[in-house]
């Protein structure tokens, strides 16, 4: 049945044609017996009205004019009303729902005039004046209802079309805002990675100068300096590869000194700051802390910073948070949770923390830059949970 229904929706003329055949059969039987007028005239007029039903959706305005002409021919040829005249109700509805505005108004006027004109053309002498008026009103009501139904369908379709257009426009605007947010976040990440690389290169320069100074007097110190240069250089190369993968839209401020960006060690200071602002935070470190690539440390710090900022803004009164850092052999795990109930779920569903849907976008961009994974979503019972795994070596 569903396949048949879908087929009929895709081929509406088949439906109209079927109804036209049924109407034609009833009209021809009645017209052939002379029940409505001379068969030589009644049958052709019935055929034309059935054609109106069959082609009503393809050319509604033309079928309205054809139905009007057939109606006038009925009056002139003295073909009384019959089943074929049901086509006039159908075309009034169709034009009101799908036709041009002038055709809709014309159909309403013609429909309201049809019953009075028919009563004048074929009066019933056995009816009183009051009964005749009542019968005329009764016959006019179907035309009015058909037009009202069609016009309401037109209005409803226009309303839904407007809603769809508005939804499409909002979706385009949301995509544009997301692209702008991604570009801005990538520019910010690029600037920070740029500072990381510049700081590492500065360290290498300082160590190289020191090694050259003590090369003859203290070879051991020179050796340590060269080892530092080697490890720092490799780290700078890794960060440079990430930096080259980021679209940087702005230039670093001229004259500014390159300084190291926040790292994992400063997360504890960040937690203390949040506690000082009234947000209880449970902070734990699991595993053996060890040096990590600067990009990984910066990413971890920014994720915790964004998550705690979100809890303070949207967690509501009495909200608390917990931060877990887990050192694995091949990476760093992060788990930030809060039990706040003040933030609406729509905020999370839109994908952001900062009120514009950009918080999670920034997190995902950062985690993606270091080849990690991020999982974020509402917790059971309220609050929010962010879990991230940052590998020590970038993928690929």
N, C-alpha and C positions, 0 to 999 in steps of 0.2 A: 504493500500500500504506500509506503514511504517513497519508493521509486516512482510509482504512478503519480503521486502528489508532486514530486520534484519535476517530473516530465511535464505535467500540466502547467506548472509555474513557468517553466522555460518556454512553453508553447501555448500562450493564452488564446491564440486564434483557434486552436483546436477545440477549446472549451466553447468559445463563442460560436464556432461553426456547428458544434453538436447541438447547442440550444437552438440555433437557427433552423436546423433540420427538424427538430421536434416541433417548433412553432410552425414551420411550413406544413408539416403533416396535418396538424390540427386545423390550420387555416384552410388548406386545400380541401379537406373533407367537408368543412362547413361551407366553403365557397362553392364547391361543385354542386352541392344540393340546393343552392340558391338561397341559403339561409341569411346571407348578409347583403345580397344584391345580385345583379346580373353576373353569372359566372365568368363571362368573357372579360369583365372588368375587375371583379373581385379577386380572381386568381392572380392576375399580373400585379395588382396592388399588394397582395399578400407576399408575392415573391420579392417585391422591392423592399417591403418592411423587414422581411427575413434577412435580406442582404444588409440592411442597416444593422441588425444584430451581429451578423458575421464580421462586418468590417468596422465596428464601432471604435475599437482601440487603435486601429491603424490610421483612420482618417475621421476623427470625431466631428470636426466642423462640417465636413462635406456630408457625412451621414445625417447630421442634424438638418441641413438644408434639404436633403433628399426626403427625410421623414416629414418635413413641413410641406414639401410639394405633394407627397402622397396624401397627406391629410387634407390638403385643399382639393386634390382630385377626388377624394372620397365624398367631400361635400358636394362637388359639382355633379359627380356620377351617381349620387344617391346610394353609395355603398355604406350600409350602416356599420356601426362599431362591432368588432369581433375580436377573437384571440390575437389576431395579427397586430392589433393596436397596442398590445403590450410592449411592442418594440419602441413606442414613443416614450413610455416610462423609462425603458432601459437607456435610450439615447439621452434623455434629460439627465439621468444620473451620471452617465459617462462624461458628458460635456461639462457638467458641474465639477467633476473630479479631475478631469485631465485636459479639457479643452481650453481654448483661449477665453479671456475674460468677456469679450463681446459675445462669444457664443454662449457662455454660461448665462449671461443676463438675458439673451434672446430666448434661450431654452426655458428660463423661469417664466418670462412673459407669455410665451406660447403655451406652456403647460397650464398656466392659470386661466388662459382664454379658451383652452380646448373644450372643457366641459360645458361652459355656458354656450359656446357656439354650437356644440353638438346638440344641446337641449333645444336650442332655437331651430336647428335644422330638422331634428326628428322629435317633435313635441309628443308628449303622451297626453291625449285628451282625457284619459280616465283619472289623471292626477290633478289634485287641486293646486293652486298657485303656491301655497306654503310647502306642499309635498314636493313640487317641482323644484323649488329653491333648495330645499333640504337635500334632494337627490343631486342637484348640481354641486352643492358644497361637498357632499360626500364623494363625488367623483373627482373633485378638484384636489382633495386632500392627498391622494397618492402622488400626484405630480409635485406638490409642494414638499412632501416628505422625501421623494426621490431626489429633488434638487438640494434640500437641506443635508441629506446624507452624503451626497456627492461633494458638496462644498466643504463639509466637515472633514471628509477624507482628504481633500486637497489641502486644507489647513494643517491637518495632522502630518501629512507628508512633508509639507514645507517646514514645519517645526522640527521634524526629525532630521531633515536635510540640513537645517541650520545647526542643530546639535552636532551632527557628524562633521560639518565643516569647522565648527568651533573646536571640537575635540581634535581634529586633524591639525588645526592651527596651533593649539596648545601643545600638541605632541612635537610639532616642528620647533616651536619656541623652546620646549624643554630640551630637545636634542641640541639646539644651538647653544643654550646655556651650559649644557653638559660639556660640549666641545670647548667652549670658552673656559670653563672651570678646569678641564684637563690641560688645556694649553697654559693657563696661569699656574697650575700646580707643577707642571713640568718645568716651566721657567724658574719657579722657586727652587725646585729640586736641583736644576742645573746650576743655579747660582751657589747653592750650598755645596754641591759636589765640586764646583769650581774652587771654592774656598778650601775644601779638603785637599784637593790636589795641590793647590798653591802652597798650603801649609806644609805638606809633605816635601815638596820641592825645596821649600825654605829650610826645613830640617836637614835635607841632604846637603845643601850648600854649606850650612853651618858645620856639619860633621866633616865635610870634605876639607873645609878650611882648617878645622882643628886637627884632622889627621895629617895634613901637610905640615902643620906647625910642629907636631910632636913626633913626626915619622922617624927622625934620627935619634931623638933623645928618649922617647918612650915607645918602642915598637908595639908593645902590648896594647897601649891605649889607641894607637893608630889602627891596629887590627880590629879592635872593638868598634871604632868609628866606621871602618869600612864595612863591617857586618851590619851596622845600623843603616848605613847608606844602602846596602843591598836589599835589606828587608823593606825599608821605607820606599825604595824605588819600585820594587815589585807591587807594593800596595798602591803606590801612586799610578802605576800602569793599569792596575785593575780598576781603579776609580776613573781613570781617563777613558777606558773603554765604555764604562757606563755613561760617562759624561757625553761621549760622542753619540750615544743613542738617544739623547734627550734633545728635544727641540727647544732651543733657548731663544726666547723672544726679546729679551732685554739685555743690556750690557751692565756689567758690574760698575758700581760707582767709582769714578776716577778719584785717585788720591786716597782711597781707603786702604787700610792695612789688612792683609789676609790673616784671619785668625781661625784657630781650630773650631769646628762646629761641636755642638753638644754630643756627648757619648754616653755609654751605658752607666758609667760611674756617676754621672750627674742625674740619673733617674731618681736616686735617693734624695737628692736636694729638691727635685721637682715634687716628690711625694711630701716632703716636709713643708714645702710652700703650700700645697693643697691642704695639709692638716692645719696650717696656720690660718687658712681662710675658712676653716670650719668644716671641712670635708674629711671625715674619718677614712683613712686609707690603710689597709693591711698590706705590707710589702714584704715579700720573701724572695730569696735567691736560692735556687736549687742547683746542685752540681758545682763544679770547680770553676770559679771565674778565671778567665784568661784573656789575653789581648785578642781583639776581633778586628776585621777590616773596618776602616773608618765609615764606609757607606752603610755597613750593617749596623754599627753602633748609632749612627745618625738616624737611620730608619727606625730602630727600636725606640729611641728617645722620642721621635716625633709621634709615633703611634701611641705611646703611653701619654704624651702631652695632649694629643687630640682627644683621646678617650676620657681622661680625667677632666678636661675642660668641658666636654659634653655632659659628664655627670654633674658638674657644678651648675651648668646652665639649665639642664632639663630634668635632672633627677628628682627634683622636688624636695620638700622638707624631710629631714631625717634620712636622706640617702647616704649610703656608704659604698665604698669601692675596695677592691682588692687587686693587687698587681703581683704577678708571678713571673720571674725570669728563670728559665731553665736552660742550663748549659748542656748541650749534647756533644757527642764526639764530632758531629759534622754540621752543627748549626746551633742557633739560639732560638728557644721557644719563648713566646710571650702569651700571657693570658691576663686580660683585664676584664673584670666583671663589676657590675654595680647592681644594687637592689632598688634603684629608684623607680617610683611609680608615677612621676609627674610628667613624663614625656609621652605624647601621643604616639601610638603605633605608626600613624601615617608618616611621622618624621623618619622613622627607620625604614619604612617601606619605600619611601622616596629615595633612600640611599644616601642620607647625609645627616650631619650633626649640627652644622653651623646655621641651620634655618633656611639654607638655600640649596640643600642637597649636595654639597660639595665635600663634606667631611670624609665619607667613605671613598669618594672618587680619589681624593688625595692619598688616602691610605693605600688603596689598591695600586695607584701609580708608583708609590714609593716601594711597596713590597715587590711589585713587578720589576723594578729597576735592579733589584739585587737577586732576582730569580726565586723569590720566596712564594709562599701561599698565605692567603688571608681568609678567615671565616668569621663572619659577623652576623648577628641577629639577636632578636629579643630572647630573653631567658624565660623559662617556665616559671610562672608566678610573679613576673614583673622584672623590670631591669633590662640590661643589655650585656652582651658578652662578645668580646673580641679575642680571637685566637690567631696567632701568626707564627709561622716557622720561617726563619731566615737562615739560609745555608751559608756556610763559611766561604764556599766557592760558588760563583755565579754559574747558572746552567749554561751549557754551550761553550 
